């Protein structure tokens, strides 16, 4: 199971999923040892395939940081926190995440789109 290191220690993912809102974007930063990169990719693919089948899932994309150290950013869009919560707490998903390499550290956080006049819309 990956270690969890919240982006905001005062407001970890377990608190975020209790707020009813939507749509939401999950941003999950992963760091790991280089030797575990291929194992990480296989497990991530497996758990992403599970999430893709869950109600409220919209899309996901995995990005690898430029450089020698394997750092990944997962970006996933969900219709609501309720949908994400149901998938994230599903026993099958919880079992899947135990397969991540021991060196993996995950930093998940939920975000909402905001409007910035003249730049972006909510």
N, C-alpha and C positions, 0 to 999 in steps of 0.2 A: 504494500500500500504506500502511495506517496505520502511524504510528510506534508502537512498543511501549514503554510505560513501566510496568514492573511495579509493582503495589501494594506488593510487598515485594521490593526490588532484590536482596536476598540469596537469594531463593527464587523466581525467575521461573517462568513457566508451563512452560518447557521442562524444568525440574526436577520440577515438580509432576506432570506427566503420566507420570513414571516410577514413581510410587508406586501400587501396586495396591490399590485400595479402591473402595467404591461403596455406595450411590449417591453421586453428587457433584453439586454445584451450581456452575456457572460463573457468576461475576459479572464482567461486563465493563463498565467505565466508559469512555465515549467523550466526548472533547471535540473541538470543531471550530469553525471560523469560520462565522458566520451565513450567509454567501454559499454555503456548501457543504452546507447542511442538506438540501435536496431531493435532491441527488446522494447524500448519505450514506444517506438513507432508502431510496432505490432499490437501492443496493448491498447494504445490510443485509437488505432483503427478499429479494433474490436469494440471498445466502449462507445466510440462515435457511431458505429453501425447500430448499436442498441439504442442510443439516444435518437437517432434519425427516425426510428420507428415509433417514438413516443408522441402522444397527443401534445399539440402546441409547439412542437419543434418546427422551426422555419429553415434554418441553414447553419452551417459551420464552415470554418476555414482554419487550417493550421499553417502557421508561419514559422520559419527557422531564422534565428538571428544570424546576421552576417558575422563571420569570425570563426575561430577555432573551437570555442566552447559551445556545446549544444544547449542552446536556450531556445525554447519554443513558446509561441503565443497562440493560444486557441481563442477564436472569436466565434461565439454561437448566439444566434438570435432565437428567442422564444416568444410566444404570444403573450405569456404572463408569468409572474413569479409562481403562481399556483401550478402551472404546467411544469416549469423547471423544478419546483420543489417535489412534485410527484415523481418525476424521472430521477432526480438526484438522490432521493431517499428510497427509491425502489430497491428491494432486496437483491434483485438480479444485478443491478448496477453496482450496489455496494460490494457485492462479491467480486465483480469484475475489477474494481479498482485495487483490490488486494494483489493483483498480478503485476502492478507497476514495479519497476526495479527499485531496490532499496535506496538508491541514490537520488531518486526523483523527489523534487520538492515542488508542490503545486501551490499557486497563490490565486485562488478564484475570487472574483468580485463581480457583482451585478451592477449594470449601468442602465440609465434611461436616456433616450435622446432628448436634447433640448434645442430650442430655437435660438439662434443668434441672428438678429435682424441684418439682412443683407448678405448673410453668409450661409446659413443652413436652416432647415425647417425641422420642426419636431414631428 
